[in-house]
């Protein structure tokens, strides 16, 4: 197997570009054809003329960037001809409708992973192993210190917190991102919740997309509605929230109305909470739940190994993983090597530079 001297997928100022197919993957700016791995705002942006995504994620995409966009949704595994290449979407296990993008031209196969995880998540399809010659992989948690506890029972742990807090008259305020993390939490709580979870308004429409796909989530009620119902009125005293489980994005910590949540404890659900004193905590939260939507160090390595890729390009926090892969004899590079002039320096020789 020899590699072409020009990359099938190049890194440009607009993002990853497949010239042979005439499309960008998760472009940073408006383009003619955007292939979207999932609906998070750092991957799906407004303004492109045409969008392609997984059918499960189509509702989320329209909710995030516009109901009237020109967008096509395809089932996982559907082969789509674009120019000189054939692409297909394969589950990334990140959020509902998330995908790895497989790109085939003749005997050459590339995979752009997007964001992915391999932990069990009842709110979305599991990760699918995809073989390829060249892999572009994320590495958000690409250092050995990030290894998730695979035996963790997140729903049970959150339910125990809820029960113990309610027994003392406190509310539980769990902060998690509005898309993906919030719905995973609701899915984890589904077997345990004895009454509705109060959710911030930014979570509601996205959660309805998950329900429309048939995902089993804990019953919910709008937090704003619950607060309004408890406000003091002419007909009686104010009823403060008590013993509730509240799910909201971290941004509400900086909003004045958090003072209206009564007596509460806080927690943050994120892989960054491993170790208890990392990203964003700074004493703001009473506890942390290590629940990540990304692969840990072990699963990053497992995925690269199982892909069979002999050339790997690493996005995000790439230094440690690139060095590690090279020690294993894998032809690994930071994503900047995908800039065409940089890639050309690799030449078209067979891989094995570090073997």
N, C-alpha and C positions, 0 to 999 in steps of 0.2 A: 504493500500500500504506500503510495507516494501522495504528498499533499500538493495542491495547486499553489502557485506562487502568489496568487491574489486570494484574499479571504472570501468565502461564500457569504459570510456576514461580516461587514466592516463596521467599525466604530466611527461615527461622524458627529458633527456638532448637533445634529437632530436626534442622535441615538443610534441604535443598531440598525444597519441598512443592508438588505439583500438586493443588490442591483439586478441579479439574474431573475428575481421574482418581482421587482418593482415595488417593494413594500418595506416599511419600517416595523420593528418590534418595539412596542411601548415607547413611541417617539416622545421627545421632550417638547417638540413644537408641532404646529399643524403641518400635516403632510397629505398627500393624495390618498395613500392606502396605509392604514395603521392596523397591524396585527397585535391584539391586546392579550396579554397573559392573564390579567385579572383587573378588577375595578378599583383597586386602591389608587389614590390620587397621584402618587408618584409613578404610576404606570399607565394610567388612563387620563388623557388630557383633552380638553375641548379643541375644536377647530378643524379637525381632519375631515376630508371629503367622504371617506368610506372607512368603516370599522369592521374587522372580523374578530370574532371571539367564540368561546364555547357557549352553546345554547343556554346552559344553566346560569351563566353569568350575564346574559343579555339584559335582563331586568335590572340588575345591579348597575351595569354600565350606563343604562339610560337614566337611572335614578341619580347617578353621580354627575353625568356630564350633559344630559339633555334628552328629553323624551323624543325629540324630532330628529335626532341624528340618523344618518344612513348607516345602519348596522346589520350585520348578518351573524346569526348564531348557528354553530355546527356541533353535532354530537362528537364526543371524544372518538378519535380514531378515523373520522371521515377524511378522505384524501381530497385535497383541494388544489387544483392546478392554477398556479400564478406564474405567468411568463414561462421561464425555462425550468422552474422547480415545482415540486409537489410538496405541500405542507400538510401537517395534521396536528391536531391538539391532543395532548395526553395529560391525564390528571397530575397536578402538582401537589395536591393535598394541602394547599395553603389556606384557601377560603373556598366558598361555593363558586364553582365555575373557573377555578384557577387552572392554568395549563402550562405545561412545557410545550415548546413549539419544535416539532421535528421538521427538518428541511432536507429534501432529497433532490439531488441533481446527478443523474446517471448512477455511478457507483459511490458517489460522495454523500455522506449523511452527517448533518450537523444537528445538534439539539441546543436550543437556548432555554435554560431551565426556568426563567422567571424566578419568583420566590417559591420555595417549597418546604414541606416538612414530611416526616415519615411517622410521627407519633399518631396514635389513634385519635380521631376527631369525629364525633357523631354528627357534626354539622355539615360535612362535605365528603366527597368521594376520596378514597385513599390514594396515596401516591402510586403511580405506575412506573415500573422500571422500563427504560427505553435505551436500547443499544445504539451506539453511534461511533463515528470515527473521531469527531471533534465535539467537545462539550463546552458550552459557556455556562458556568455555574455561579450562582450567588454564593456569598460566604459571610452573611451578616454576623453569624456567631462563629467565625472562622479561626478560633484559637482553642487550644486544648482545655482551657478552664471552663468552657461551656459544654457541659454534658448533662442532659436532662435525666431525671429519675423516671425511667420507663414504667415503674410499678406504681407511680403516683395515682391516687384516686381523687381527681380534682373536684368532681361533683360532691363527693362525700365530705371532703375537707371544707368546701365552701358552705355546705349545709350545716355542718357542725358549728362553724363560726356563726352562722345565722341563728341557730338555736341558742347558743350560749349568750350571744348579744341580746337577743330578744328576752331572755330570762332576766336580764338586768335592766330592761326598758330601753335598750339602745337600738339604733338602726345600724345596719351594715351598709357602707357606701363603698362599692367596688368600682374602681376606675379601670376601664378597658376601652380600646379603640372602637369606634362606632361600627366599623365594618369588619367582620371576620372574628375578632376577639369577642365582641359582645355576643354574637350569635353562638359561638362555641361555648361560652359560659352558660347561656340559656339552655343549650343542648345538654351540657354536663349536669345542670341542675334539674333537668326534666324529670328524672325518677324520684327526686327528693323534695321538690318545692311543694309546700302545703297550701300556699296562697300565691297570688300573682306577684311577680317581681316588678318593681317600679322602674321604668326605663326612661331615660332622657329622650326628648323629642327627636334628637338627631339620630337616634337608633331605630326609631319606629318603622319608617318606610323600608329601610334595608332589611329589617327583621321580617316584614311581610313578604319580601322576595324569597326569603328562606322558607317561610311557611308555604308559599305558593309552589315551591319545589317539593313539598312533602316532608320537610325536615321536622322532626319532633323537638319542639322547644318548650321550655317552661311557659306557663301562662303569664301574660304581661299586662301592665296597666301604665298609662302615661304618668310620669312623675309630676308633670305640671298639673295634670288633672287632680291627682291626689293632694297636692299642695293647695290648690284652689278650693277643693272640697273641705279642707280643714281650716281655711281662713275664717277669722271671726266675722260673724254676720249679725244681722238684726235678730236672728232667730235662735241664737245661742252662743256660747263661748267658743273660742278657737280650739280646734282639736289638733294637737301636734302629732306628727308622725311618730310611731313607736313600734319597735319590733319588725321593721320593714327591711327588705333587701333591696337596695337601690343600685342600679347599674347606670353608669354615666361615663362620658369621655373625660380625660384628665383636665381638660380646659375649664370645667366648671369650678375647679378649686379657686380660680381667679375671678369668679363671678360673684356679685354681691349676695345673690339669693341663696348661696349655700348655707348662709346663717339660718335659713328657714327650714333646715332639715332636722332640727331638734338635736337630741343627744345622739351622737353617732361615733362609730369607729371607722377608719378608712383602711383600704388595701388597694394595691395595684397589681394587676395581672399582666405579667410580661416575663420573657426570658431574661431581661435585664435585672430582674429581682434576684437572680441567683447570687447567693452570698449575702443578700439582705441590705447592701449599702451601695448599690450601683445606680445607674442612670436615673436621674430625676428624683430619686428618693429624698436625699438630703433632709431626713427627718420629717418629711411631709406626710408619710403614711405610717399607720400603726403596724401594718404587716404587709407581706408580699406573697403572692402566689406565682410560682414559677411555671407559667403557662405560656408557651411560645408557639407562634405560627411559622417558625423557621426551623430548619434542620440544625441540630447541634453538631459539634465537632465530629463525633463518631458517625453520624448519618451523612454528613458531607463526604467523608472519606468512603463510606459504604456505597453511596450513590455513584461517586466517580469510579470506584472499582467495578461496580456492577454494570456500568454503562459500556465498559470495554473501550472507552475512548483512549486514543494514544496521543492526543493533543488536547490540552485543557486550558481554557482561559477563565480567570477568576475575577469576579466582580465583588467589590466591597471588602474591606479589611483583608486584602489579598496577600500581603507579604508573608505571613506565617504559613498559610496553606500552600502557596506557591513553593516556598522553600521545602516544606515537608514532602510535597509531591515529587519534586526533583530528586530528593534523596531516595525516593522509591523507584526512580527510573522513569517517571512520567514526564513527558515534554510539556511542562506547565509554564504559564505566563500570566502576568497581570493583564487586565482588559485593555490597557493602553496599547498593547501589542497588536490589537485588532485595527488600529489606524493603518490604512493601506500601506503607507510608506514604511511603517515599522514592520508590518507583517512581511513585506517583500524581502526584508533582510533575513527572514528565516529560511528562504529558499524553498525549493520543491523536493528536497531530499526526504527519504523515509525517516520517520521519527526514531528516537532512541538517543538523542543528544546527551542524555544524562545517564544512560544505562551502562 
